Amino acid sequence: MSKTKTSTRLRVTKNYDMFDFSPENRPADTKNRRDLRKSMQTHGFIPAYPLHCVRNGGTNYIVKDGQNRLRMAQELGISVWYVICDDDANISEINNTQRRWSTKDYAESFAAQGFKDYIELLEFADTHKMPIWQSACILASSGRINAGQTRRFREGKFKIRSREMADRIARIYRALVDINRGVGTKYFICALFAACCVKGFDDERLIKKAKAAPELLETRGERDGYLSVLENIYNRRIGHKFPLRVEAENAMRKRHMLYDRDRKSVA
């Protein structure tokens, strides 16, 4: 349980410079907060919802909760109500009681704190125009999505294991999504990862055949469904059919066993 070290007496000020924004928090956004602007123009800064601040070692305070209200108050020139509560509550814990943090929120928070793997993740996702969570899965070289991965990501424990593999998958992803944007899902990424784990899998063959028969690149709701789609495309007009789905599933089972074993040995 979080322990409060100082009084939470309600205070008010128009000295906006006394507040600093925490690098752990999401960037303040007033451009997309029309309802907040309208409310604060009408009612001002409501004292019942003060800023949650902690001491910054000097005369300033770090805002742990309320950064959008602070920025909006500054733009409107109205007084700010705040409390100083030097507790050990995590920024994401506080904000999750309001709007749940997205994958991007977590990534940007840890990147702002200097976590190199999260910085590279954001750069990778931007470069390849891929969703952040899909990018994280292939950079972590796991090719799967589960509760354990999600928890470690939100705890700042995300680690990049294979940039080369991730770049390969991202290149195929972009080529196929350009054919059918509808396939750009997390399950499609998992299917591509599994296919790339198959020895002898030919990236160019898949891309070339998909471009030749775009109607075969259909959307599915799970990884194995997409593996069947990829196999169908891969074997188009080929006499000897390559069992891509079976080979991919076998490759992933072996990979997950090794991945889990390595994690347990490190833990």
N, C-alpha and C positions, 0 to 999 in steps of 0.2 A: 504494500500500500504506500502511495506517495505521502511524504511527510512535509507539511507546510512549516517553514522556518520563520516566516515573518507575518505580521498582521496584514489582512486583506482589506485595509481601510480604503474606501472609495475616494479617489482624488480626481481633480479636473485641471486641465491646462490647455493653452493654445500654443505652447512651445513645442512644435512638432519635431524640432531638431534634437530634442532630448530622447527620442526613440530611435532605435536601430532595428533593422529587419534581420531576422535569423536566417543564415544560409541554409538551415535545415528545412525551412518552410517553403511553400510554393510561392512564386513571385506574385506580388500584389497585382491585381487586375481590376481596373475600374472601367475600362472601355466596354467590357461585356457584362457590366453590372447595372443595368438600367433600373431594375426594381430597387436596388440598394440606393442608387442616386435619388430616385423619386422619394423613397422613404425618408432619407436623411435631409432632403430639401424641405420636406413637410414637418418632420418631427425633430430634426436635429440629431445629435448623438444621444441615444437613449441610455441613461445611467444604469438601467437594469442589465445592460449588455456591455460592460466595460472591456477594455483591452486587458489581456492577461500578460503581465510583464515580469521579467526577472532582472536583477541588477547585473550590470555589465562591468563591474569592478570599479567604475568611476561614478560620474554624475549621470550617465545615460542608462537607459533600460532597453533590454531586448524584448521585442514583441513575440510572444509564443503563440498568441491567438488574437486575431482581429486586425491583421495587416491590411485587409481590404477596406475596413471601416476607417482605419487611420488615414490611409491614402485618400479616401473619399472626403473625409473631414478636412484634410489639408487643402484639397481642391476647392471645397466649398467655403473654407475659412471659418469653420465652426469649432467650438471647444470639444476636447476629447476627454472622456471619462476613462479612468484606468485604475487597476489594482496591482500592487506589487506582491507577487506570491512566489517566493523563491523555493519552488518545489522541484522534485526530480521527474515530473511528468514529461514523457516524450512528446515532441512536436506532433508526430503522426497520430499518437494516441488521442491528443486533444482534438485535432482536426477531424479525426474519424468519427467523433460524436456528432459532427455536422454533416459534411459531404464526404463520402468515402474516398480515400485517396486512390487515384488511378496508378497504373504501372508507370506512367510518365512522371507523375508527381514524386513517386519514390525515387526514380532514376535521377530526376533533376535535383532532388534534395541531397542525395548522396554525392552527386557530381559536384554540387556547390560546396560540399565539405571536403572536396579534394580526393574522393575515391576514384582512382585511375580507371578501374574496370567499368565503372558507371559512366565516366566521361567518354571512354572509347565506345561504349554501348550506344550512347546518344549520337555520337559521330557516325557510327556504322549505320544506325537506323535512318539517319538523315541522308547519308550518301546513297544508300540503296533504296530509299523510299519504302521502307518496310516498317510495319508496326513494331513497337519497342519490345513487347513480350515475345513475339516470334523471333526477333533479333536476338534476344537474350537466350532463348532456348538453343539456337544453333551455335551461338558463340560459346555457350557453356558445354557444347558438344554432347548434349544428352538426348536431344530429339524427342523429348516427351514433356508433358505438362502434368504435374501432380502437386498435391498440397505441400509436400516437403520443399519442393523447389520454390513455390510461392512464398513460403515462410522465410526461407533463407534469403530470398531476394529482398523482402521487406525488412530484414534485419541487417542489411548492408553486407551480406556474405556472398554476393554474386561474384563469380570468378570466370574469366575468359580462359578457355582451355585450348581452343583451336581456331585461330583466325583464318587459316588457309581453307579449312572445311567450310567455314561460315561464308567466306567470299565465293566459294564454288556454288553453294546452295543459293546464295543471293542472286548470282548471275542467272541461274536457271529460273528462279522465281520471277525475276523481272521479265525475262523473255516470255514466260507462259502467262503471266498476269497481263502483259500487253496484248495477248490474244483474247483472254477472257478475264476481266477484272473480278468477276464473281468468285473465282477460285482462290483469291488472295486471303485465305483464312489460316488460323493456327493449325488446323488439321491438315491443310495442304502442305504447310511447311514441314510438319511431322512426316508426311508421306515422302516429300522430297529428301529429307534427311535420311530416312530409312533406305530409299533407293540409292542414295550416294554411298551408303555403307556396303552395298553389294559389290563384290569384286568383279571388275570388268564392265561395270555399268558405263554406258556411253552417253555423256551429257548431250553432245551435239546430235546424236541420233534421235534422242527424245525431242529436242527443240525443233529439229528439221521436220520430223513427222507431225508434230503438233501444228506447225505453221502450214503444212500441206493439207491437214484435215482438222481445222479448228473446231468443227462440230463435235469432235470426239472429246474435246476438253470440257467435260461436264462438271458441274458442282456436286459435291457430296457433303454429308454431315458428319463424317468421321474419317480418321486416318486410313483405315483399311479400304474404305470406299474409294478414296483417292488413289490408293495403290492399285486398285483394279482399273481405274481410269488410265493411270500412267502405263500399266501393263498393256492395255488395249492399244494405246497410241504407239508404244514402243514396238509392238509386234505387227503393226499395220503392214500388210502386204509382204509378210515374211512367212516362208514355209515352215521353218522350224521355230516354234514359239518358245520364247524365253520366259520361264516362270518367275517373273520379276517380283510379284507380290509375295510368293512363298519364300524366295531368297531374301527379300527385304525383311520379312517378319523374323526369319531365322537369324539374320545379321543383328537385328535390334535386340533379340532375346540375349544373344551372346554379349552384346555391347552393354546392356543394362546390368547383366551379372557382373561384368568387370567393373563398371562404373560404381555400382553399389558396394562391391568388395573394396575398391580403392577408398571410398568415402569412409567406410567402417574402419579401415586400417589407419586413416588419418585422425579420426575422431578420438 
